Amino acid sequence: MADELAFTDALDQAALVRSGEVSPRELVDAAIARVEAVNPEVNAVIHERFEKARAEADAELPDGPFRGVPMVLKDLDGMSAGDPYHAGNQALKVAGHVAPADTELIARFRRAGFVFIGRANTPEIGLVPTTEPEAYGPSRNPWDPTRSTGGSSGGPAAAVATGMVPVGHAGDGGGSIRIPASECGLVGLKPSRGRITLGPEVGDVWGGLVARLAVTRTVRDTAAVLDAVHGPGVGDPYTAPPPARPYLDEVGATPSPLRIGWRTAAPTGSTFETHPEVVAGVQAAATLLEGMGHHVEEGSPAALDDAEAVVIPFVSLLGTWVLANLEEFGAWIGRPITEDDVEAGTWAAAEIGRTVTGVAFHQAREALNVHARRLVGWWEDDGGHDLFVCPTIPEPPVPLGEMKAEPDNPLAGLLRAGEIVAFVQPFNVTGQPAISLPLHWTQDGLPVGVQLVAAPGREDLLIQVAAQLEAAAPWKDRIPPIHA
């Protein structure tokens, strides 16, 4: 049964529990066995929670849609009471910092019936789109262990891709759900801003750029997880409009013919070109969509080519957010965080933050807001568009080590990261929902994600079309060389 469960999706695992065919404890024990067998090769799970998980599985679990289903939590983007929370940082690791309470999203996962078997690897403070923290070492891609799993949700993505668990908690401030989904061959949805509460400990993260959800292997699991956890929290600064019906009902629903634009070219002024395998993946997706009866044309928001409008304000804001994170870490461990406590790139970003005045911070926030209005306007202008299709990242999974700080250039990793996030980060700025789907594999067998972006609040449309593409070009039988 353990081997059969490895690539059984979360909804089917939950159905086995409801039918009495397996117990929650059996699901949890099987997942723990898979972690013990495979994790040494990929370094996905860094905080084991095995005995707690077994005790919870033996107790009376909430009767939610995922009762008894094992999952992993990312060691960032949400705390679980009594468990380590280190955010990829050495100082928190040495201090043995433990979370005092559940983040509301984590509490909602519990109420849905999930059982957490561990917390998974993440880069320090989620700063770069690769999971190689000095505190815990690199997570390795199960499709090729010399390559990155993406970041910042790279640990959860590796755990799901290898079959350890069917669902991994994730967060996305500049592509951190979609990039690992692309690099590990998974489904990764970044919800609309305000769709899922970030409370109670924060109102927003990174000025509204961060959204949280999960990585999964199927569109229907993503839809069902979204159903289980969406909705505002008390006092949230903004919320997304509620859906007309459950998101799971959108799987299999056929949308009216849509107007869809697509693009593969790198933004004007970029220092990179989109890899031919990525171009092929997007073009194939466009062809599939056209065959479904949608009106598909090459075209994209003009604001995507005005990257300068985003880069300088974003870097200023990023520095202040990192500095605030380090101040918070210091409060947790009872002493200031020093340069020796963090990675070189993190410290360099914080140093930028120290130069940003209050007025400059306000101006940078407004610059991003103005750019967001221009970008979202494409969904309304010229008769309006329904979807935009483009690369998730401009290349196949990145070799490990390419985003490390250099002795004479501590920002080298962040500069390289700027290339990787070129197609995803704009939609953190706008707050639009966007999903990465594993629609293409290179000749070397590496996964390549294709990104679909909808208007604000239209996760329903993304799920409808994602399910159409999953049916037309199924990926469920694609299993990486390293697997449970």
NULUMVO-44455 format. One record per residue (C-alpha): x, z, y; residue number from 1. Coordinates in pm, 1 decimal. Layout:
X, Z, Y, NUM
...
END
This chain:
0.0, 0.0, 0.0, 1
283.0, 82.7, 245.1, 2
416.1, -275.5, 238.4, 3
64.7, -418.3, 275.3, 4
3.0, -200.6, 581.1, 5
320.6, -310.2, 760.3, 6
157.2, -618.4, 908.9, 7
-205.9, -506.3, 895.4, 8
-335.4, -486.0, 1251.6, 9
-469.9, -166.1, 1404.0, 10
-838.1, -255.7, 1374.3, 11
-801.2, -333.1, 1004.7, 12
-608.5, -10.4, 947.7, 13
-886.0, 182.5, 1121.1, 14
-1143.3, 5.6, 902.5, 15
-955.6, 122.1, 591.9, 16
-988.3, 480.2, 713.2, 17
-1359.4, 444.7, 791.8, 18
-1427.1, 299.4, 448.6, 19
-1241.0, 582.9, 279.0, 20
-993.5, 345.7, 116.5, 21
-703.8, 529.5, 281.3, 22
-676.0, 857.4, 470.8, 23
-515.8, 907.3, 812.6, 24
-237.3, 1099.8, 640.0, 25
-165.9, 805.4, 411.6, 26
-143.4, 570.4, 710.9, 27
90.1, 809.1, 889.7, 28
311.7, 871.1, 587.8, 29
342.1, 497.0, 527.5, 30
439.6, 437.4, 891.0, 31
698.5, 715.5, 880.8, 32
848.5, 562.2, 566.7, 33
875.6, 227.4, 745.3, 34
1046.4, 387.9, 1044.1, 35
1295.3, 562.6, 817.6, 36
1369.4, 234.7, 638.7, 37
1399.1, -1.5, 935.2, 38
1475.7, 198.0, 1247.8, 39
1849.4, 234.7, 1175.6, 40
1879.9, -143.9, 1213.0, 41
1688.3, -178.2, 1541.2, 42
1701.5, 162.5, 1714.9, 43
1342.0, 149.9, 1834.4, 44
1224.3, 509.6, 1776.8, 45
1447.9, 766.3, 1948.9, 46
1231.3, 1081.9, 1928.4, 47
1080.3, 1141.3, 1586.6, 48
745.6, 1315.4, 1583.9, 49
692.6, 1305.9, 1210.2, 50
583.1, 1660.9, 1130.5, 51
353.9, 1681.6, 1432.0, 52
200.7, 1348.6, 1329.2, 53
142.7, 1467.7, 972.7, 54
-23.9, 1786.7, 1096.7, 55
-246.4, 1594.0, 1333.9, 56
-342.2, 1346.3, 1062.7, 57
-440.5, 1635.6, 834.5, 58
-651.4, 1794.2, 1107.9, 59
-987.8, 1678.5, 1240.4, 60
-899.6, 1367.4, 1440.6, 61
-1128.6, 1236.1, 1713.9, 62
-1377.5, 983.4, 1577.3, 63
-1249.7, 701.4, 1796.2, 64
-1209.7, 331.5, 1716.6, 65
-850.8, 384.5, 1593.3, 66
-895.5, 707.2, 1399.1, 67
-580.9, 771.8, 1195.2, 68
-387.2, 464.1, 1311.8, 69
-17.9, 537.3, 1381.5, 70
145.5, 422.2, 1704.1, 71
458.6, 488.3, 1908.9, 72
479.9, 599.0, 2269.2, 73
736.6, 461.9, 2509.3, 74
978.2, 721.7, 2650.6, 75
861.2, 623.0, 2998.5, 76
527.6, 535.9, 3160.0, 77
346.9, 841.9, 3028.3, 78
408.7, 1189.3, 2890.2, 79
287.5, 1355.1, 2569.8, 80
259.3, 1733.7, 2581.6, 81
544.4, 1918.5, 2412.1, 82
746.5, 1605.4, 2336.9, 83
1077.5, 1488.3, 2487.0, 84
1051.7, 1275.5, 2801.4, 85
1390.3, 1138.6, 2902.9, 86
1316.3, 799.8, 3064.2, 87
1642.2, 663.5, 2924.3, 88
1841.2, 917.6, 3129.1, 89
2137.8, 1116.0, 3001.9, 90
2079.2, 1421.8, 3222.2, 91
1724.8, 1467.5, 3091.6, 92
1852.5, 1416.8, 2737.8, 93
2124.5, 1681.0, 2775.5, 94
1878.6, 1922.2, 2937.3, 95
1629.5, 1867.0, 2654.9, 96
1348.3, 1800.0, 2898.7, 97
1002.9, 1826.2, 2740.9, 98
676.0, 1705.4, 2892.2, 99
441.8, 1989.0, 2993.2, 100
115.2, 1795.9, 2949.4, 101
-38.4, 1463.3, 2851.9, 102
-69.1, 1180.8, 3100.5, 103
-435.9, 1076.4, 3104.6, 104
-355.2, 745.4, 2932.5, 105
-187.0, 935.0, 2648.2, 106
-489.1, 1165.1, 2624.7, 107
-710.6, 856.5, 2597.4, 108
-494.7, 722.2, 2315.5, 109
-547.4, 1054.4, 2138.2, 110
-924.1, 1041.6, 2193.6, 111
-925.7, 689.2, 2049.7, 112
-790.4, 840.9, 1726.9, 113
-428.3, 721.5, 1741.2, 114
-157.7, 939.6, 1585.2, 115
181.0, 930.9, 1758.4, 116
470.3, 918.3, 1513.2, 117
744.9, 903.4, 1774.5, 118
860.6, 801.3, 2117.9, 119
1049.1, 475.0, 2161.5, 120
1355.0, 354.7, 2348.2, 121
1356.6, 233.3, 2709.6, 122
1618.1, 143.2, 2973.0, 123
1698.4, 410.0, 3230.7, 124
1392.4, 447.0, 3457.1, 125
1281.2, 103.0, 3334.4, 126
1507.4, -72.9, 3583.6, 127
1620.7, -374.7, 3381.9, 128
1437.8, -608.7, 3141.6, 129
1650.7, -509.7, 2844.2, 130
1652.0, -188.2, 2642.2, 131
2015.4, -77.1, 2637.6, 132
2030.4, 273.6, 2788.4, 133
2365.6, 449.7, 2776.5, 134
2180.2, 764.9, 2673.0, 135
2038.6, 618.3, 2351.2, 136
2209.0, 285.5, 2286.4, 137
2053.5, -59.6, 2255.4, 138
1738.5, -153.2, 2073.3, 139
1806.1, -464.0, 1866.0, 140
1579.9, -763.0, 1831.9, 141
1447.6, -796.7, 1475.4, 142
1456.8, -1177.1, 1509.4, 143
1831.5, -1162.2, 1586.8, 144
2000.0, -820.8, 1620.9, 145
2258.8, -957.2, 1864.1, 146
1981.1, -1014.1, 2116.6, 147
1773.6, -796.9, 2344.7, 148
1421.7, -676.0, 2270.6, 149
1343.9, -712.0, 2640.0, 150
1253.9, -421.6, 2860.9, 151
1147.1, -187.6, 2969.3, 152
908.5, -157.3, 2672.2, 153
1170.4, -288.9, 2430.3, 154
1164.6, 6.8, 2192.5, 155
788.4, -9.6, 2134.6, 156
809.7, -388.8, 2096.9, 157
1077.7, -361.7, 1827.0, 158
869.2, -102.5, 1644.5, 159
563.6, -328.4, 1641.2, 160
753.3, -649.0, 1562.6, 161
919.9, -494.3, 1256.7, 162
589.2, -361.3, 1122.5, 163
662.9, 8.5, 1174.1, 164
334.7, 46.1, 1362.7, 165
64.9, -195.7, 1482.3, 166
53.1, -73.3, 1843.7, 167
317.3, 40.2, 2090.5, 168
241.9, 202.7, 2425.4, 169
396.5, 6.2, 2712.1, 170
417.9, -21.0, 3089.6, 171
490.8, -307.7, 3327.8, 172
634.4, -285.3, 3680.2, 173
806.5, -624.2, 3684.0, 174
731.7, -777.3, 3345.8, 175
802.3, -479.3, 3120.8, 176
508.7, -541.9, 2885.3, 177
522.0, -921.2, 2890.7, 178
899.9, -965.0, 2858.9, 179
934.3, -756.8, 2537.7, 180
625.3, -932.9, 2401.7, 181
796.2, -1267.0, 2463.4, 182
1130.1, -1162.4, 2314.8, 183
979.0, -993.7, 2007.4, 184
695.4, -1236.8, 1926.8, 185
402.4, -1015.2, 2029.4, 186
92.0, -1005.7, 2245.9, 187
149.4, -826.7, 2575.3, 188
-121.1, -784.3, 2840.3, 189
-48.0, -642.9, 3184.2, 190
-387.7, -526.9, 3310.6, 191
-517.4, -559.2, 3665.1, 192
-402.7, -303.2, 3918.7, 193
-625.4, 0.5, 3886.5, 194
-767.6, -100.3, 3548.5, 195
-600.8, 198.9, 3379.7, 196
-535.4, 526.9, 3554.6, 197
-175.5, 638.4, 3606.2, 198
-286.5, 997.0, 3669.4, 199
-305.7, 1279.1, 3691.3, 200
57.4, 1327.0, 3792.8, 201
78.6, 1013.6, 4010.8, 202
-158.9, 794.7, 4208.0, 203
46.8, 482.6, 4168.1, 204
396.2, 392.2, 4052.8, 205
628.6, 159.6, 4242.5, 206
372.4, 102.0, 4515.1, 207
105.9, -30.8, 4280.6, 208
331.9, -268.0, 4087.4, 209
316.3, -68.7, 3762.2, 210
34.7, -112.7, 3510.6, 211
22.5, 35.7, 3161.4, 212
-123.4, -59.2, 2824.7, 213
40.3, -169.1, 2496.8, 214
209.1, -437.2, 2287.7, 215
33.6, -553.0, 1970.1, 216
43.7, -832.6, 1714.2, 217
-312.6, -963.1, 1769.1, 218
-531.2, -1046.2, 2065.8, 219
-818.9, -846.3, 1920.4, 220
-604.1, -532.5, 1896.3, 221
-508.1, -573.0, 2261.0, 222
-874.4, -614.1, 2357.1, 223
-982.1, -311.4, 2156.3, 224
-703.2, -91.9, 2294.9, 225
-803.6, -195.3, 2646.2, 226
-1163.6, -100.3, 2567.0, 227
-1048.5, 241.1, 2450.8, 228
-838.8, 336.7, 2754.2, 229
-953.5, 147.4, 3063.5, 230
-1124.3, 306.6, 3358.6, 231
-1030.3, 507.2, 3667.3, 232
-917.9, 867.4, 3678.1, 233
-1030.8, 1129.6, 3924.7, 234
-899.1, 1051.8, 4272.0, 235
-721.9, 726.7, 4183.8, 236
-619.0, 537.9, 4500.7, 237
-767.5, 211.6, 4374.3, 238
-970.5, 87.7, 4079.3, 239
-1047.7, -245.5, 3914.1, 240
-1407.4, -366.6, 3879.5, 241
-1561.4, -263.6, 3546.7, 242
-1602.7, -533.5, 3280.0, 243
-1944.2, -684.1, 3213.7, 244
-1914.7, -604.7, 2842.4, 245
-1654.7, -473.4, 2596.1, 246
-1332.9, -671.0, 2594.7, 247
-1347.5, -700.1, 2216.9, 248
-1665.2, -905.0, 2262.4, 249
-1456.8, -1165.7, 2446.6, 250
-1257.2, -1241.1, 2130.1, 251
-1427.5, -1548.5, 1985.5, 252
-1636.8, -1613.3, 2296.4, 253
-1600.1, -1969.8, 2422.0, 254
-1551.3, -2000.8, 2796.0, 255
-1691.5, -2287.4, 2996.6, 256
-1435.8, -2560.5, 3064.2, 257
-1174.6, -2407.7, 3292.1, 258
-949.6, -2543.8, 3563.7, 259
-595.2, -2455.7, 3457.2, 260
-267.7, -2522.3, 3633.6, 261
69.8, -2508.6, 3463.4, 262
435.1, -2505.3, 3559.6, 263
777.2, -2482.5, 3395.5, 264
1016.0, -2541.1, 3686.9, 265
1210.0, -2244.9, 3820.2, 266
1109.2, -2130.8, 4169.7, 267
1276.1, -2323.8, 4449.7, 268
1618.4, -2182.5, 4531.6, 269
1665.7, -2021.7, 4189.5, 270
2010.6, -2002.0, 4035.3, 271
1876.7, -2096.4, 3691.0, 272
1682.0, -2370.9, 3517.4, 273
1410.8, -2312.8, 3262.3, 274
1543.4, -2350.5, 2906.9, 275
1419.9, -2663.6, 2724.6, 276
1266.3, -2453.8, 2444.1, 277
1063.6, -2261.5, 2702.1, 278
953.6, -2584.4, 2867.3, 279
841.6, -2712.9, 2527.9, 280
640.5, -2397.8, 2464.0, 281
450.5, -2417.4, 2792.5, 282
384.9, -2789.5, 2756.2, 283
254.3, -2737.8, 2402.1, 284
21.1, -2464.4, 2526.7, 285
-107.0, -2694.1, 2801.6, 286
-175.4, -2963.7, 2542.9, 287
-364.7, -2716.8, 2323.8, 288
-576.8, -2604.7, 2617.7, 289
-656.4, -2962.1, 2713.0, 290
-763.8, -3030.5, 2354.2, 291
-1007.7, -2740.0, 2383.4, 292
-1186.0, -2917.8, 2665.8, 293
-1028.4, -2742.2, 2962.2, 294
-919.6, -2935.6, 3271.9, 295
-542.0, -2893.0, 3267.4, 296
-308.1, -3019.8, 3539.2, 297
46.2, -2957.1, 3646.2, 298
34.9, -2737.3, 3954.1, 299
107.6, -2385.9, 4073.1, 300
75.6, -2151.0, 4370.9, 301
301.1, -2266.5, 4654.2, 302
391.9, -1905.0, 4725.6, 303
589.0, -1892.4, 4398.6, 304
853.0, -2102.0, 4571.9, 305
892.0, -1852.3, 4855.5, 306
1093.0, -1597.9, 4659.7, 307
1278.5, -1482.6, 4969.8, 308
953.8, -1333.2, 5096.5, 309
963.8, -1093.2, 4801.7, 310
1327.6, -1027.9, 4711.1, 311
1450.4, -837.9, 5018.1, 312
1144.4, -613.7, 5058.3, 313
1129.3, -551.7, 4684.3, 314
1495.5, -445.9, 4666.7, 315
1442.7, -204.0, 4957.6, 316
1137.1, -53.4, 4793.7, 317
1301.8, -39.0, 4450.3, 318
1586.5, 164.8, 4594.5, 319
1350.2, 421.5, 4744.2, 320
1151.1, 447.9, 4420.6, 321
1468.5, 503.6, 4216.7, 322
1587.3, 766.8, 4463.9, 323
1251.6, 943.6, 4434.5, 324
1280.2, 934.2, 4053.9, 325
1621.0, 1099.5, 4067.9, 326
1492.6, 1368.4, 4303.8, 327
1211.3, 1436.2, 4056.3, 328
1452.5, 1453.1, 3761.0, 329
1660.0, 1705.9, 3954.2, 330
1353.9, 1922.9, 4009.1, 331
1279.4, 1912.2, 3636.2, 332
1625.4, 2026.1, 3526.6, 333
1687.7, 2266.7, 3815.4, 334
1983.0, 2094.7, 3981.4, 335
2048.8, 1777.7, 4181.3, 336
2114.5, 1457.6, 3991.0, 337
2466.4, 1331.7, 4060.2, 338
2639.6, 998.9, 4016.0, 339
2776.8, 1121.6, 3682.1, 340
2422.1, 1177.7, 3550.9, 341
2303.6, 817.1, 3572.1, 342
2414.5, 464.0, 3497.0, 343
2610.4, 276.8, 3762.2, 344
2329.6, 32.5, 3836.7, 345
2079.4, 314.8, 3879.0, 346
2304.5, 498.8, 4122.3, 347
2369.2, 179.6, 4319.9, 348
1994.4, 121.5, 4352.1, 349
1945.7, 480.1, 4471.1, 350
2220.8, 428.2, 4729.4, 351
2022.3, 136.3, 4868.1, 352
1721.2, 365.2, 4885.1, 353
1911.9, 610.8, 5103.3, 354
1951.6, 341.1, 5369.9, 355
1579.0, 260.9, 5398.1, 356
1402.8, 418.7, 5695.6, 357
1036.2, 508.5, 5701.4, 358
960.5, 211.8, 5924.8, 359
1155.9, -25.1, 5697.3, 360
966.4, 109.1, 5396.9, 361
632.1, 40.8, 5565.2, 362
742.2, -309.3, 5668.3, 363
856.9, -390.4, 5314.7, 364
523.3, -276.8, 5168.2, 365
333.1, -494.6, 5414.6, 366
559.4, -793.7, 5343.5, 367
465.8, -771.7, 4975.3, 368
96.9, -737.2, 5063.7, 369
108.7, -1049.6, 5281.2, 370
284.9, -1243.7, 5006.1, 371
30.1, -1124.9, 4751.3, 372
-257.0, -1262.7, 4959.6, 373
-86.1, -1601.8, 4976.0, 374
-21.4, -1606.1, 4603.8, 375
-371.2, -1498.9, 4495.4, 376
-521.7, -1755.9, 4730.3, 377
-437.1, -2031.4, 4480.1, 378
-716.2, -1902.3, 4256.5, 379
-960.7, -1964.1, 4544.4, 380
-820.5, -2257.4, 4743.9, 381
-888.5, -2625.2, 4681.7, 382
-1195.3, -2559.1, 4473.6, 383
-1033.1, -2270.3, 4292.7, 384
-843.6, -2231.7, 3967.1, 385
-925.8, -2018.3, 3666.0, 386
-587.6, -1976.9, 3499.5, 387
-221.1, -2037.5, 3558.4, 388
8.5, -2108.3, 3260.8, 389
386.3, -2070.6, 3289.4, 390
685.8, -1923.4, 3107.6, 391
696.5, -1551.6, 3050.2, 392
1074.8, -1561.1, 3085.4, 393
1282.8, -1872.7, 3150.9, 394
1492.6, -1850.1, 2834.1, 395
1480.9, -1730.9, 2472.0, 396
1570.8, -1366.2, 2398.2, 397
1877.4, -1268.3, 2596.3, 398
2203.8, -1165.1, 2424.1, 399
2271.8, -792.7, 2441.3, 400
2513.2, -685.1, 2712.9, 401
2423.6, -945.1, 2974.6, 402
2254.9, -696.5, 3206.9, 403
2518.3, -426.4, 3216.2, 404
2668.0, -308.7, 3542.7, 405
3024.7, -425.7, 3608.4, 406
3299.1, -194.7, 3740.8, 407
3335.4, -393.7, 4061.7, 408
2967.6, -486.9, 4084.7, 409
2726.9, -211.6, 3977.8, 410
2429.0, -429.0, 4073.6, 411
2531.0, -711.8, 3836.7, 412
2267.9, -615.3, 3581.3, 413
1990.3, -608.3, 3836.9, 414
2100.6, -946.1, 3971.5, 415
2086.2, -1098.2, 3621.9, 416
1749.4, -930.2, 3575.4, 417
1621.0, -1117.2, 3879.4, 418
1643.5, -1441.6, 3683.1, 419
1454.5, -1298.8, 3385.7, 420
1161.6, -1165.3, 3592.0, 421
1110.1, -1472.4, 3811.2, 422
781.9, -1575.4, 3645.8, 423
639.8, -1228.8, 3577.8, 424
724.8, -1006.1, 3873.3, 425
510.0, -1200.5, 4123.9, 426
198.2, -1086.9, 3940.3, 427
299.6, -723.0, 3963.7, 428
306.7, -779.5, 4338.4, 429
-43.8, -928.0, 4334.1, 430
-183.4, -687.5, 4074.6, 431
-334.1, -971.6, 3872.8, 432
-385.5, -950.7, 3494.6, 433
-136.0, -1155.0, 3293.6, 434
-72.3, -1192.0, 2922.5, 435
222.7, -1318.4, 2718.3, 436
142.5, -1490.4, 2389.1, 437
391.0, -1581.0, 2111.5, 438
311.4, -1951.9, 2104.1, 439
653.7, -2104.6, 2042.5, 440
964.2, -2046.5, 1830.9, 441
1302.3, -2207.4, 1890.8, 442
1483.2, -2413.2, 1631.0, 443
1688.8, -2099.8, 1561.1, 444
1372.1, -1902.5, 1490.3, 445
1356.1, -1702.2, 1813.0, 446
1018.4, -1626.1, 1973.4, 447
925.4, -1767.0, 2313.1, 448
627.5, -1630.2, 2503.0, 449
390.2, -1828.9, 2721.0, 450
224.0, -1646.7, 3010.6, 451
-137.2, -1685.1, 3123.1, 452
-244.3, -1540.4, 3457.9, 453
-603.7, -1493.3, 3575.8, 454
-763.8, -1394.5, 3904.1, 455
-775.6, -1021.8, 3985.0, 456
-1001.3, -832.8, 3747.6, 457
-1044.7, -1118.0, 3498.0, 458
-895.9, -973.8, 3181.1, 459
-1212.7, -1097.3, 3011.4, 460
-1114.3, -1457.5, 3072.6, 461
-756.3, -1398.8, 2959.6, 462
-876.5, -1249.1, 2631.5, 463
-1120.7, -1535.1, 2568.7, 464
-852.8, -1800.5, 2616.4, 465
-580.1, -1600.5, 2440.8, 466
-806.5, -1574.2, 2135.3, 467
-867.7, -1950.1, 2147.8, 468
-492.5, -2012.1, 2148.1, 469
-434.3, -1760.6, 1869.6, 470
-687.3, -1944.8, 1654.5, 471
-536.5, -2285.1, 1736.8, 472
-172.0, -2183.3, 1689.4, 473
-175.1, -1864.5, 1478.4, 474
130.9, -1644.7, 1471.2, 475
22.0, -1361.5, 1239.6, 476
230.6, -1488.8, 947.0, 477
550.5, -1503.9, 1154.0, 478
762.4, -1209.3, 1038.3, 479
1114.2, -1141.7, 1167.8, 480
1413.1, -1121.5, 933.7, 481
1435.5, -745.6, 995.6, 482
1101.0, -595.0, 896.6, 483
938.7, -314.1, 705.6, 484
END
